[in-house]
Amino acid sequence: MYASERLKGIDVFVAVAEIGSFSAAAERLSLSGSAVSKGVARLEARLGTRLFNRTTRRLSLTEAGALFYKTCTSVLADLEEAEQAIFADSDTPHGKVRIDLPAAFGRLHVLPLIVAFTRAHPRLQPHVSFSDRYIDPVQEGVDILVRIGGAQAWPAALGHQYFGAQRLAFCASPDYLARHGTPQDEQALERHLCIGYGEAAGLVTPWYLGGGLPGEIRQRIVQPHLAIGDGEGMLDAVLAGLGIGQLPTWLTRTHIEGGTLVEVLPQLTSQGLPMNLVWLKRREGLPKVRALLDYLLPRLSAEGCSEGAA
C-alpha cells in the first residue's frame, strides 16, 4: 500500500473522534454526513477493526480506536511541524496552537493576553481549554500550559519557566463577620462556616497555612459547609456571606480594596504554590509557539502574579 493511501480518512476519523459526532465532524470539514460516515467505514474496513462504538445516543472510541487516534494525532502534529519548519524564518506566527489554562486564573489573567496576541497576529489559530486537573501535554498534544503547583522535577519533554508564587489568604464578607464574629486564631476556624475547594472526585483540597518556620507550609484538612470546584464560584459564595474561604489574592484584591471582603487571620496567609509557564520542548522551535511564549512570560511576571494565584 502506498503511503498516501494510509493517510486517507485520517482527518475525518480524527474530527469524528474529537467532536464525538458524525454530523458535527461533517460540518467542521465542510463535507456531507454521508461522506464522513463512508470515510470512517472505509478506514475501518482497511484496518480490519471497529474504531467506534456506535449507539443511538452515544459515539465513543473502541480500545483500538483510542490507540489509533493517539497515533493519528501524533502523525498530524509531525506533519504540521514539518510544514511550519518551512516557514521558520517567517516573523508572522500562524497555524493552530493548543493552550491549556487553570480555569479561574486562565480566564482572568491569561486569556486577555492571548486575545490581544491573536488580534495582532490574525493568522494564528489558538485552541484554548480550561482545566484544573492534571493533563499530560505530551499525550494530549498541548503546546503551552500555565500550571500552578506541579512536579518538583519536570519531565524532560517539557520546558518550564517560573513566573510567580501565589498567596492564599482567608477572607469573609463584612456581613458574615458581623453575624459570626472574626476568628482570632487557627483553632477558631473550627467554629466557623467554611467554604472549601471541591474536587471532581468528591474530595476537598486542604487549606495551606503559613505562619510557621520561614518557607514552611502546613496543610489543614477542611470539613466545609460548602465545597465548590471553581475559584470564582468560591468567591461568589464568600461575597454572599456563606462562610470563610481561602482564596488567592489575585482574585480577591479588588474586593479587599473596595471593602466587600475582609482578610482575616493574616498570620496564616500562605505563599501557596509556584506558577509556571510550561511547553512541549519539541514544539518550542515553531514560530507560533516561540512567539507566544515570548509574549506571555514577561506579561505574566509583570502582572503582580507573584502576589497570588490559583
C-alpha positions as CSV (number, residue, x, y, z in Angstrom):
1,M,0.0,0.0,0.0
2,Y,1.3,3.4,-0.9
3,A,1.9,5.8,2.0
4,S,-0.6,8.3,0.5
5,E,-3.3,5.5,0.8
6,R,-2.6,5.2,4.5
7,L,-3.4,8.9,5.1
8,K,-6.8,8.6,3.5
9,G,-9.6,9.1,6.1
10,I,-7.3,10.1,8.9
11,D,-8.5,13.7,9.1
12,V,-12.1,12.5,9.0
13,F,-11.5,9.9,11.7
14,V,-9.7,12.5,14.0
15,A,-12.5,15.0,13.6
16,V,-15.2,12.5,14.5
17,A,-13.2,11.3,17.5
18,E,-12.6,14.8,18.8
19,I,-16.2,16.0,18.3
20,G,-17.9,12.8,19.1
21,S,-20.4,13.2,16.2
22,F,-20.5,12.4,12.5
23,S,-22.8,15.3,11.7
24,A,-20.7,17.8,13.6
25,A,-17.5,16.5,12.1
26,A,-19.1,16.8,8.7
27,E,-19.9,20.5,9.4
28,R,-16.3,21.2,10.6
29,L,-14.8,19.6,7.5
30,S,-17.4,21.1,5.1
31,L,-18.4,17.6,3.9
32,S,-21.7,15.8,3.8
33,G,-22.7,13.4,6.6
34,S,-22.7,10.5,4.2
35,A,-19.1,11.3,3.1
36,V,-17.9,11.3,6.7
37,S,-19.7,8.0,7.5
38,K,-18.3,6.3,4.4
39,G,-14.8,7.7,5.1
40,V,-14.8,6.1,8.5
41,A,-16.3,2.9,7.2
42,R,-13.6,2.6,4.6
43,L,-10.9,3.2,7.2
44,E,-12.3,0.6,9.5
45,A,-12.5,-1.9,6.6
46,R,-8.9,-1.2,5.6
47,L,-7.8,-1.7,9.2
48,G,-10.0,-4.7,9.8
49,T,-11.4,-3.4,13.1
50,R,-14.0,-1.2,14.5
51,L,-12.8,2.3,15.6
52,F,-16.0,3.5,17.2
53,N,-18.7,2.1,19.4
54,R,-22.0,3.3,18.0
55,T,-25.3,3.5,19.8
56,T,-28.4,5.7,19.2
57,R,-27.2,8.1,22.0
58,R,-23.5,7.9,22.0
59,L,-20.4,7.6,19.9
60,S,-17.2,6.5,21.6
61,L,-13.8,5.1,20.6
62,T,-13.1,1.5,20.9
63,E,-9.8,0.4,22.5
64,A,-8.3,0.0,19.1
65,G,-9.8,3.4,18.1
66,A,-8.2,5.1,21.0
67,L,-4.8,3.7,20.2
68,F,-5.2,4.7,16.5
69,Y,-6.4,8.2,17.5
70,K,-3.3,8.8,19.6
71,T,-1.1,7.7,16.7
72,C,-3.0,9.8,14.1
73,T,-2.8,13.0,16.2
74,S,0.9,12.5,16.6
75,V,1.3,12.0,12.8
76,L,-0.7,15.1,12.0
77,A,1.3,17.1,14.6
78,D,4.5,15.9,13.0
79,L,3.2,16.9,9.5
80,E,2.2,20.3,10.9
81,E,5.7,20.7,12.4
82,A,7.3,19.9,9.1
83,E,5.1,22.4,7.3
84,Q,5.8,25.1,9.9
85,A,9.6,24.4,9.6
86,I,9.4,25.6,6.1
87,F,8.2,29.0,7.4
88,A,10.7,29.0,10.3
89,D,12.2,32.3,9.0
90,S,8.8,33.9,9.0
91,D,8.2,36.7,11.5
92,T,4.4,36.1,11.4
93,P,3.1,33.4,13.7
94,H,0.4,31.3,12.1
95,G,-1.4,28.0,12.4
96,K,-3.0,26.1,15.3
97,V,-1.6,26.2,18.8
98,R,-3.1,24.4,21.7
99,I,-3.1,26.0,25.1
100,D,-4.5,24.7,28.4
101,L,-5.0,27.1,31.4
102,P,-6.2,26.9,35.0
103,A,-9.9,27.8,35.0
104,A,-10.3,31.0,37.0
105,F,-6.7,32.3,36.7
106,G,-6.7,31.5,33.0
107,R,-9.9,33.3,32.2
108,L,-9.0,36.4,34.2
109,H,-5.2,36.8,33.6
110,V,-4.1,34.7,30.6
111,L,-6.9,34.7,28.2
112,P,-6.9,38.5,27.7
113,L,-3.2,38.3,26.8
114,I,-3.9,35.5,24.3
115,V,-6.8,37.6,22.8
116,A,-4.5,40.6,22.4
117,F,-1.8,38.5,20.8
118,T,-4.3,36.9,18.4
119,R,-5.6,40.3,17.4
120,A,-2.1,41.3,16.5
121,H,-1.5,38.0,14.6
122,P,-4.7,37.1,12.9
123,R,-3.2,34.1,11.1
124,L,-2.7,32.4,14.5
125,Q,-5.4,29.9,15.5
126,P,-5.3,29.3,19.3
127,H,-7.3,26.4,20.7
128,V,-7.7,27.3,24.4
129,S,-9.0,24.9,27.0
130,F,-9.5,25.3,30.8
131,S,-8.9,22.7,33.4
132,D,-7.6,22.4,36.9
133,R,-6.9,18.7,36.6
134,Y,-3.5,17.3,35.7
135,I,-3.1,16.7,32.0
136,D,-0.2,15.1,30.1
137,P,0.7,17.6,27.4
138,V,2.7,15.0,25.5
139,Q,-0.2,12.6,25.3
140,E,-2.8,15.2,24.7
141,G,-0.8,17.3,22.2
142,V,-1.0,20.6,24.2
143,D,1.7,23.1,23.1
144,I,1.6,25.6,26.0
145,L,0.2,25.3,29.6
146,V,0.0,27.5,32.6
147,R,0.2,25.4,35.8
148,I,0.0,26.2,39.4
149,G,1.8,23.7,41.6
150,G,3.1,20.7,39.7
151,A,6.0,18.3,39.8
152,Q,9.2,19.1,41.7
153,A,11.1,17.7,38.8
154,W,9.5,18.4,35.4
155,P,9.6,15.7,32.7
156,A,12.4,16.0,30.2
157,A,9.9,16.5,27.4
158,L,8.7,19.8,29.0
159,G,10.2,23.2,29.2
160,H,9.1,25.5,32.0
161,Q,9.6,28.9,33.4
162,Y,8.6,30.1,36.9
163,F,6.8,33.4,36.9
164,G,5.4,33.8,40.4
165,A,4.1,32.2,43.6
166,Q,0.6,32.7,44.8
167,R,-0.6,34.0,48.2
168,L,-3.6,32.3,49.7
169,A,-5.5,34.4,52.3
170,F,-8.6,33.8,54.4
171,C,-11.4,36.1,53.6
172,A,-15.0,36.7,54.6
173,S,-17.7,39.3,53.9
174,P,-18.4,42.1,56.4
175,D,-21.9,40.7,56.8
176,Y,-20.7,37.3,57.7
177,L,-18.2,38.6,60.3
178,A,-20.9,40.9,61.8
179,R,-23.1,37.8,62.3
180,H,-20.5,35.2,63.4
181,G,-17.5,37.2,64.7
182,T,-13.9,37.4,63.5
183,P,-11.7,34.4,64.2
184,Q,-8.5,35.3,66.0
185,D,-6.5,32.0,65.6
186,E,-6.4,28.8,63.7
187,Q,-8.5,26.9,66.2
188,A,-11.3,29.4,65.9
189,L,-11.8,28.3,62.3
190,E,-13.5,25.1,63.6
191,R,-16.4,27.1,65.0
192,H,-17.0,28.9,61.7
193,L,-18.7,28.0,58.4
194,C,-16.0,27.2,55.9
195,I,-16.1,27.2,52.1
196,G,-13.7,24.8,50.5
197,Y,-12.5,23.9,47.1
198,G,-14.3,20.7,46.0
199,E,-12.6,18.4,43.5
200,A,-14.5,16.3,40.9
201,A,-13.9,13.0,42.8
202,G,-15.7,14.4,45.9
203,L,-12.5,15.3,47.7
204,V,-11.8,18.7,49.2
205,T,-8.5,20.4,48.8
206,P,-6.8,21.1,52.2
207,W,-6.0,24.6,53.3
208,Y,-2.4,25.7,53.0
209,L,-1.3,27.6,56.1
210,G,1.7,29.8,56.6
211,G,3.0,31.4,59.8
212,G,5.4,28.7,60.8
213,L,9.1,28.5,60.0
214,P,10.3,30.5,57.0
215,G,9.2,28.8,53.9
216,E,7.1,26.2,55.8
217,I,3.6,25.5,54.5
218,R,1.3,23.3,56.6
219,Q,-1.9,21.6,55.3
220,R,-5.1,21.5,57.3
221,I,-8.0,19.2,56.3
222,V,-11.2,21.1,55.9
223,Q,-14.7,20.0,56.7
224,P,-16.5,22.6,54.6
225,H,-20.0,23.9,55.0
226,L,-19.9,24.3,51.2
227,A,-17.5,22.9,48.6
228,I,-17.2,24.5,45.2
229,G,-14.8,23.3,42.4
230,D,-14.1,26.7,40.9
231,G,-12.3,29.7,42.3
232,E,-14.8,32.3,41.0
233,G,-17.6,30.2,42.4
234,M,-15.9,30.2,45.8
235,L,-15.5,34.0,45.7
236,D,-19.2,34.4,44.9
237,A,-20.1,32.3,47.9
238,V,-17.8,34.2,50.3
239,L,-19.1,37.5,49.0
240,A,-22.7,36.2,49.7
241,G,-21.8,35.8,53.3
242,L,-21.9,32.0,53.4
243,G,-18.7,31.5,55.2
244,I,-14.9,31.9,55.3
245,G,-12.8,30.8,52.4
246,Q,-9.1,30.6,51.5
247,L,-8.7,32.4,48.2
248,P,-5.8,33.7,46.0
249,T,-5.1,37.3,46.4
250,W,-5.2,38.0,42.6
251,L,-8.9,37.0,42.8
252,T,-9.8,39.0,46.0
253,R,-7.6,42.1,45.7
254,T,-10.2,44.5,44.3
255,H,-12.8,43.3,46.7
256,I,-10.5,43.8,49.7
257,E,-9.7,47.3,48.5
258,G,-13.4,48.0,47.9
259,G,-14.4,46.8,51.3
260,T,-16.7,44.0,50.1
261,L,-14.3,41.4,51.6
262,V,-12.2,41.4,54.7
263,E,-9.0,39.5,55.1
264,V,-8.9,37.5,58.4
265,L,-6.1,35.6,60.1
266,P,-3.3,37.3,58.1
267,Q,-0.7,35.5,60.2
268,L,-1.8,32.3,58.4
269,T,-1.5,33.6,54.9
270,S,0.4,31.2,52.7
271,Q,2.7,31.8,49.8
272,G,1.0,28.8,48.2
273,L,2.2,27.1,45.1
274,P,4.7,28.0,42.3
275,M,3.3,29.2,39.0
276,N,4.9,28.1,35.8
277,L,4.6,28.6,32.0
278,V,5.1,25.1,30.5
279,W,5.6,24.0,27.0
280,L,6.5,21.0,24.8
281,K,10.2,21.2,24.1
282,R,9.8,19.5,20.7
283,R,7.4,22.4,19.7
284,E,9.3,25.3,21.1
285,G,11.1,26.0,17.9
286,L,7.9,26.6,15.9
287,P,7.5,30.4,15.3
288,K,3.9,30.4,16.6
289,V,4.9,28.7,19.9
290,R,8.1,30.7,20.5
291,A,6.4,34.0,19.7
292,L,3.5,33.3,22.1
293,L,5.9,32.1,24.9
294,D,8.0,35.3,24.5
295,Y,4.8,37.4,24.7
296,L,3.2,35.7,27.7
297,L,6.1,35.3,30.1
298,P,7.1,38.9,30.7
299,R,3.5,40.0,31.0
300,L,2.5,37.3,33.4
301,S,5.5,38.1,35.5
302,A,4.7,41.9,35.4
303,E,1.1,41.5,36.4
304,G,1.9,41.1,40.0
305,C,1.1,37.4,39.9
306,S,3.8,36.8,42.5
307,E,1.2,38.1,45.0
308,G,-1.3,35.3,44.2
309,A,-3.0,32.8,42.0
310,A,-4.9,29.6,42.0
